[in-house]
Amino acid sequence: MERVELSEVMAEFARLVGRVEETGERVSVTDGGEPVGVLLAAAELAELEHFGQRIHEGPRPWSEAGRKGPLGPERQGPYTRYAHVDGVRMTFTRDRAVVAELRSLAELDWLERKAGLGRQSYLDPKQAAAFEEFLARQPPVADGIAWIADSWMEQEPFRVLEFIKGPAPEEVALGFGADAQDVADGLLLHQVWERDARERTDDAFEVLVFGEAAGWTWLGYHEFVGAFSRSLDPPPAQRITLTATSAKAIYDFSYSKDGEYQNPFPVEDGAEERRDMYELIWYTPGETPFAPDAPLSFLNPHIRRAEEHTDWTGGIPLFFAGLERAFGLSLPRDEITSGRVRCARPARPARPARPARR
């Protein structure tokens, strides 16, 4: 990499910028022999910014140096130089198009680190398709969730199942409106069952059951009277909701990513989005459940692999088996069936303070 002094960049930038534009090679910039920045092609910087924006990593570092050089733009040959207030960053244009940038070492190091992480999560369309096929062939994590499908259809042990990526189970429970004391005490579901049997109550139908498995927070509840708020702010990275209403044979599936609902139907440009959830009874094993241009089409290969490589029968257990492969979902079978899972009742209103005795 060629090394030049900052004073040379200030005095004779046309030659350097022309070389960077022609070859795409970087130029190291020093000040008194000490490296302070890098002159690089605008296209390369745009690529770094593109991938770097995928990663959140603190504030961008800025140079604290004062301005050096004239206030206004300066032109040499076909190039115009615009100096920034920190005295290091500069933008070079030709014919009103940005062709090169000078950035500080600290800023460029920060941006390259972010871009490197961002690239790891990027696959081109062919790679993405191949990777989806690979993931779809993987076995479920731990117990998976297909085991609960049949009883869930009868609203046992829960009418609603939710899987949330990001927040911890306790945080989600409190966000839903669970009783903080129950969460702190570690109330277990079998304790509620035993009290119901002893006192002939139905508290088990009013609690929120929660836990963590395979990197997801999972929840199970009935919520017949809307006792839980189900609101999380900010929205989690991913959220999956499965709701059973056996009396009407309605079984819903919905998926949100970063707070944005993933529609099961293709949405035409300029058309109002359909906000329908997907009814699991619409899925017929052997047929592709989602159109190729639907936001949920990425589930198709996972569901197909569940059909080909599992012993589950029936549409809903197979759909659950597909979700296992697509998201890595799991529910702890022994703990749920034995009631050794945490739960909480809806938050109870605070009791009014007693008046002080006189």
C-alpha angles and dihedrals in degrees: 000000000000116000123212136169120254089239089061091051089052094048105035109018097142093077094047096045091047091054093048091049092048100043104022089226121143125241121212113223122207134187113208089345094306117115111246107159151348129244108215140166116275091232091058091048090049090055092050091049091048095055095033093060089068091068127065109212114155128279122329110259115244129197115248094208119122126245117285122193134013122337098230130059118283126212129210119174109313094342133087122200122211114192120208125222096254091068094235109062116080134172122210123199138185121195089352092304122115109241105166143010135202112215131177119256092243093052094045093048090050092048095046091051091052092044091051091055091044093053091055089065094047126093127172115238095268092047091046092052092049091046091050089053090050093049092046090059094055118105119246121274115257110316096349118206104264090090091069097047099093096048091041088059086062090046092254128169089351136008094207128041120189132183119195127187118210116018122078119255094253092050091050093047092052090045089055090054101260119163108271093214092054089050092049093046094051095234111198127215095235089058089058091047091052093048090049090053092046098044099027094239132139101223092133089073091057103048131097111229116202144170145138129263132165093354095307130106108229129196135189126190145137103223097184093163101036094254094153124063096214089200123134124186117225097028113247123253090253134005129185122188126190117184126186124199102175096179089064097030090238116148115175133195125190133171130195128186121198088345094306117119113234105223117221090215132064111259117216119222111268093011123119110258118252109230097195121140119229116260109219092214087068090068115093116190110245093030126092106254098204132044114247092247095047118107089239095052090105087075093063099085092045092053091045091053090050088055092050102040108032135070094226117123130198128049101268098047089047091049089051089049088053091052089052090059097041098050107014092244123175140170122200102246101192094043094050096045091047094043094240092138130102123259142168138201122235113282111275121223115258115259115247114255116258115246114256116256117250 
